[in-house]
Amino acid sequence: MQTTIDKLQKGQKGTIISFDIEMIPLKLIEMGCLPENEVEVVQIAPLGDPMYLTINDTSLAIRKEIASRIFVETHP
């Protein structure tokens, strides 16, 4: 099922499908936020922002606004 990272729950995994390169900070791309890489939601802050993710063994925190622009295919 295709969705965006901001819709994933803690512990869910997915594979990045696509994103608008104009809307994603270059730093995220440098840290591995690229199509076909696996992403897992590790933690969501109490107020929902930021989200803590693991992308190909790299841990990072991103804002929900950015997460809503990254499309993933969820794993069952």
Buried (B, 14 or more C-beta within 10 A) or exposed (E): EEBBBBBBEEEBBBBBBEBEEEEBEEEBEEBBBBEEBBBBBBEBEEEEBBBBBBBBEEEBEBEBEBBEBBBBEEEE
